[in-house]
Amino acid sequence: MKKRVALVLGSGGARGYAHIGVIEEIERRGYDIACVAGCSMGAVVGGIYCAGKLDEYRNWIESLDYLDVLRLVDVSFRLGAIRGEKVFGQIRKIVGDINIEDLRIPYTAVATDLTNQQEIWFQEGCLHQAMRASAAIPSLFTPVMQGNRMLVDGGILNPLPIVPVVSSHCDLIIAVNLNSTNQRHYRLPVIQRPAAFRSRFDSLISSMGSKLPFRRKQAEKLLQLEKEALIAEAAEINPWIESAEPEAQQPSAAPERDGAPKSATGSFIIDNVGPASLLDLINQSFEVMQTSLAQYKIAGYPPDILINVPKRVCRFFEFYKAPELIALGREIARDTLDRYESERES
């Protein structure tokens, strides 16, 4: 008989993509995910999973490169850098209009009510609105207004919402913490993908219907102009982006040294580097708070299995790293479940 799992998916910005790999590994081993509670990106991934649309969502996010992510940014001049209508509009297309009570799996999304200074659990009503409210990261996404309540990211009060599943009577509670400060041996895997503009370049060349050298040079020049315009626009509207170039194209600021951790691109990761902008400062402060709160939640309601994803593997807003983060989530879940099952057998 399959063991029934209550799955808790924590907050952590782009690292939330790791939840997808965790879910895949749990299902691969034959466990039955009987209920889900999530916060922020955990609420988004959990809600999409409960709606049975995780494959479609994964296909979409894995197709995004860093410039595609920039195109999803709809700038706001009120209470957040991004309105979020483009991103959540696409999610709504994938999931459809569905209420939480109609999902195939019981689901809870956790948000924070700033007006009344309290934690809010969404266990019924519009799934899309619940996910949007739970993922309204302060300073990044604009809040959700619901009546006289201003709703923002649940990670402010509860970045790892274990309590909603305690009474589920499942065999196991598995919690995924995206703000771990240990697990230093884990690195983002290197996944070879075409350069950001390679497919666009090839498509443009094909449409020109000629391989003449001068036409190829014209196409290359057009793409370079498009690239420069996008980067310039991104720099103006996104203060947290120093450059739209991926890390692999940036010179390493650190000297190579034996034993230093490396990123997926081969560049070295330097811990304790200061924020590059005001928004980066706010997000780093938010993450420090979440890390501390998550430890309190784990101590108060210890899950049967805790899957720790190190927060240093990527920055809060690096949403173009979906394939690497999904693979990392699967790897960490595999190792954690191997240890658990081995201990149970011995």
ABEGO torsion letter per residue (X at the ends): XBBBBBBBBBBGEAAAAAAAAAAAAAAAAGBBBABBBBBEAAAAAAAAAAAGAAAAAAAAAAABBAAAAAAABBBBABGEABAGAAAAAAAAAAAEBBBAAABABBBBBBBBBAAAGBBBBBABEBAAAAAAAAABBBGABBBBBBEABBBBBAAAABABBAAAAAAAGBABBBBBBAABABGAABBBBBBBBBBAAAAAAAAAAAAAGBABAAAAAAAAAAAAAAAAAAAAAAAAABAABABABBAAABBBABBBBBGBBBBAAGBBBBBGBBBABAAAAAAAAAAAAAAAAAAAAAAABBBABBBBBBAAABBAABAAAAAAAAAAAAAAAAAAAAAAAAAAAX
